[in-house]
Amino acid sequence: MNVNFLAAIMILALTGAFLPVINRIFRISGILGAIIASAGYVLSGFLVLLSEKGGTILSNFFVSDGVTQLLGLLILVASWMTMLVVYWVTEKDKFVNELIGALLISTAGALLLISATNFVSLVIAMELMTMPTYLMVLFAFDERSIEAGVKYFFNGALAIGTMLFGISLLYAVTGSFEFKVLAKELFKDPLVLLGAVLIFAGFAFKITAFPFHFWGPDVYEGTCPGVAALLTGITKSAAFIALMRVIYEALPAVSENFTFILALLAAITMTVGNLLALAQKKVSRILAYSSVAHAGYTLIAFAALSVPLSVTGILYHSAAYVFMKTAAFLCFAVFLFVWGAKTMDDYKGLGRREPVLAVLFLIFLLSLAGVPPMAGFISKVFVFAAAVDAGMTWLALVGLINSAFSVAYYIWIAKQMFLEEPTLERPVNAPSNKKFIVVPLAVMAAFLIVLGIWLGPVVNVSHLFALQVGF
Amino acid sequence: MVLLSMILVPVLAAPFAYIGERINRNIPKYLSLAVAIFLALCTVYLLVNRPESGFGFEEFYAIYPPFDFNLHLAVDGISITLLAITAFLAITVTLSSWNVEKPGAFFALVLVFLGPMVGVFASLNLLWFFIFWEFTLVPMFFHIGIWGAENRIYAAMKFFIYTHLASVFLLLGIIVLYLNTHSFEFVELLKKSAALDPSVVKLIWILMFIGFAVKMPVVPFHTWLPDAHVQAPSPISVFLAGLLLKMGAYGLLRWEIFLFPQATKFFAPLMAVIAILTIFYAGFRALAEDHIKRMVAYSSINHMGFVLLGLSALTAAGISSALYEMVGHALIISILFMIAGYIHHKTHTWYISELGGLMKKIPGLMTMFVIGVLAAVGLPGTAGFVGELTVMLAAFDYYGWVMIIVPLASALSAGFFMWMLQRAVFGPLRESFKELKSLKELPFVENLALAMYIAAFIFVGIVPSVVFNLYNGSVDIFAQLFK
């Protein structure tokens, strides 16, 4: 029994749940809500840091290991930054505390998801993570939010329904939900294969992998970009980790059958993501399709599941991804809020208007593009190395060439910001205190550079996990 | 600590250069000059204490030992030679950018560029080599894109995407190499590479060669270079030609030729063919070119063809001559780019057919131009002569009489340069230039930078042993590999 990790999640969830209640009773201001939430993050972060590695929680429903500790901390930091930006953008809105509350609960769900080792707890955690986000997407940011919210809700419901059906098929054959028990069974039953396919399909919805990626860009564009940062950074990264546990802990033998399909999906996902990203005019859609492409890169590592390097690839890429994607969307959020910048044309000369923020955005974009020494580079190296090691050099080459072409649209944004003459004259919103946003984003940028050079923490965790699942 | 400080000091000074501009416009350039002099002093220290052969000044910073991901810095004679060019060009480029617009950002980017550049030449860890290699693109992108000529944005994008795509092949080669040897360390790889499966080695060789060939650049991978050069501001063209292209040749030498002698022997004829193709193709393109800077850019490709030819002759003489040609090329092509830029600045035209008689109006600058051109053509007494001659001798030695065609290329380069001089510099002064106010001699600092190039290439041209002695010990060791 590992109390600390559970306590961290409880604190986060309770802070999130009571924030709106406190708000109803005492009418607290947004800043007070943000402070309370921050206290929750800090406390919860300390508890995650103190959590023992290797303990189970609630009799094998959840586990606390190096993966939960590492990703837990990264998710908490990313979520905290998201909270600050969300607060800052919606400061004057009367629902700001409700929004922050929902964010906290969703983050608690993400923490729970990365530690789930049982299909029941997996589904519960996934829904705890997703439910508040339905609310957040619907939060009226602009006229498209309703459409985005409805789209997101139906897709989410479809995803969880598909996954539940797959899980029930597995249960029908084995009589167990527990990952460890499932892993011991050697399956010959076609129902299990079908179940696994359905579970993978459910995950594909969550991580916007081809061919279930269509909702992603529409939803990310229609909602408040702070919420989009949560959706595309934190929840996707948590889903990567959950999928990793499912594949390596629950269904290693079954998954071997799918390596070629996973490889094919990886190749198509990233190619589709990158090609469509190249065709976009709106920065939010570019970032959204780049997120589809990144789902493809992660799938490469999943396809290489026969070699231990794949675990390192998945973990490193998820760890880097949660920071770079969240932070990139947050930068976009600030540009949108302060300057009303939506399209590529609006980004012209923003580097001159907001030099510090633009340089930070550049760092996140370069990391997404995989330019060293940012973390996105080394994580891609691990992913591609895993593919080569597993004998899929063609896939690594497809990934590398995709990655090289993706540079085109990332650098295109940089070009608009730094090389063109400004078109936007003055800010549409006078920001109250910009340091409030810039300092945390700078911390994330510094983190990304450190993570890009200091491999120790992530790689050690991935070694432990690889040993744990029997490599 | 010397090598690490040579990497870190420029990078850490960069933010101060950027912020310094707000306090005083002059701070960035003095800071950049100070860092350049610091690099030069460090290089002098390295030169004085250089090892007779093999690597010296070893520094090892364990970052993640299980993956061999360690910042391992060390230099041999070859690296020191290239570091000396880096430091020299850092000084001259700073001097010739003395009056640049937006000095804060410009010099900050120069400094951000110099740190990784030192890292490329000093890193003995392949992954770190790649990290430094790739990061040099970022400052270069902004230099071309912000301070370049009319089509700067197109050129910057093309430059970044093209060379990044090439690096992808290099990276894949590195990954395949790592998975077969489990090492990124040069010395380890040197031991292990002989035991590798020849077909794997050939795959790695080709993948890495694409990366290096684009950077050098050689035909047919050269198309990014004329655009980048033409649009880049002249001091940045100097960095491009003097350092960035050298990265390609250095990478080819250090990480392919020395690591895989057998595969290199197998591919050497291919390298020689590409080299000769490059020499002639670039020569003819230069002959047909009316745009003065593009002509210089093609002549630069032409010279890099000589470097590749020298490298492809797998003898100590070939490699030494290629290295010498690299030094000579860095010095000579830099002055040509600078003066081509000045000519445009003063006459507002790039086209040779619109120039004429410049010698009458600005004799000082044009005299230096003529000296530079003569060096590029290979006038005895300059670095150009020694470089081309030794490359040709080495090629003859290795490939035999087939190489008789190479001297013809020298005639070609003499042809396009002389024709350019005749049309642009000599002859009667154009009517439109007679009243042109901007057509006057350069200020002192910028003349100083040009004079430094001339002094340098005449010095190493008269006493070539100064350069050869730097790396003879290191080259001899490697020449053993091919015996």
Interface residues (C-beta under 8 A of the other chain):
Chain A: L366 V371 P372 P373 F377 V381 F384 A385 V388 D389 T393 A396 L397 L400 I401 S403 A404 F405 V407 A408 I411 W412 A414 K415 F418 L419 E420 I453 W454 L455 G456 V459
Chain B: I63 Y64 P66 F67 F69 L127 F130 I131 E134 F135 L137 V138 F141 F142 G145 I146 R152 I153 A156 M157 F160 I161 H164 L165 S167 V168 F169 L171 L172 I175 V176 Y178 L179
